[in-house]
Amino acid sequence: MSAEANFRGIQYSQAKDNKSRNMYVREARPGEEVTEGLDATQRKKMAAKYSTELETQAREFIEEVTGEPVPEGREEFAGRLKTGVLLCELANELMEGAVRKINRGKIAFMQMENISNFLKAIEKMGVSTHSSFQPPDLFELKNVGQVVTTIMALRDVASGRCAPAAKKKEPTAVGRLRARSKGERQIREQAEAV
């Protein structure tokens, strides 16, 4: 059985997973963008949600705080933030020492580390995790709209427009055991004191 097939001039490849041996996936021709399938549908939905108005507000906020220029346009905007350096500088301007180490290297894992450090810093500042993007959203340009939403949430927390997210500390199993053993120890100490 061949791993490729040609039907009506369109090239298909056998699916990579072992479960669907007879499933073939349409290959994109050189220079052709795939306009069908799950990824294309998701990209279209993300593009429809993207707001250039919010991007402009986020860009102006970053420029105002850091003094660094940020270009207009979805790809240019994300490209400027992709290394994470500007985001870390933004966090440090808002809260001194928020990001202790900023990696200025061109290596991908260092840039992803910068983005992760920024996300940890803004969580400490009070931006809720459900408002935050995930590192691949920016680094792989998967959901730039969520990046803009996160920056807007940071702006709102920094300006005092919304209260920082309250951290709920629910006792874990270990925490409950420690509290119980501490309580038992206090009862024993009180009994011995009498």
Secondary structure, 3 states (H helix, E strand, C coil): CCCEEEECCEEEEECCCCCCCCCEEECCCCCCCCCCCHHHHHHHHHHHHCCHHHHHHHHHHHHHHHCCCCCCCHHHHHHHHCCCHHHHHHHHHHCCCCCCCCCCCCCHHHHHHHHHHHHHHHHHHCCCHHHCCCHHHHHCCCCHHHHHHHHHHHHHHHHCCCCCCCCCCCCCHHHHHHHHHHHHHHHHHHHHHC
